[in-house]
Amino acid sequence: MARQPRLDVPNLLLHVINRGNGRQSIFRSKADREEYLDLIERFKERYSVRLYHYVLMTNHVHFLVESLEEGALAGFMHDLTLAHTVRFNQRNRTVGHLWQGRYKAIPIDRDAYFLQCGRYIEINPVRAKMVRHPSEYTWSSYAVYANGEPSRIIDSHPLYNDLGGTPAIRQRRYQADMERELVATRAKEKTRFSERQIYGSPKFIAKLKRDHGFTILRSKPGRPKNGT
């Protein structure tokens, strides 16, 4: 099956998933993760990319991002993965490819799915049975939204601000919404934002097709689903 060209245009929300080569670990230590966050900060400013949600897992990462310029995401991901590979190999005395060759970028309809996709990203450590609650996992954006923790890499978004008139109200609302997501996750009713090529209304899909030539590719029968 032919690959769907990745969209890399301004003002489009994308759920980005990047995995280790052969699903190997891409972080072995706290230092690996802290340096990766430093690199995110550097390259998102260089390439005019906004980051709204993230989680650093052991062998992959999830971002909810938006580019301000055409082609910005490709530059951001290229430099981020290359710089992290060099530093990871130096620190851990390893060689060779660290990341898989192609990251996944799924278009997200901002009105219908923005906050839900963000919570999906932050629930990943719970789904992987690493922790029982997102608040127990350090390497995600959860504490920024639920507790108001300062962040040097997370950008604010109007849809989050619409949750309430004060920071305290927004945080309580976010916590409550997350608890409902956790219930759905444990009941296996949660939307899995890594399994489809796009998340949005028919109108949203039609606009992407009209403006950017985006079409839904059909999987071959029996093709396994992607993981989280």
Disulfide bonds with the S-S distance in Angstrom:
none
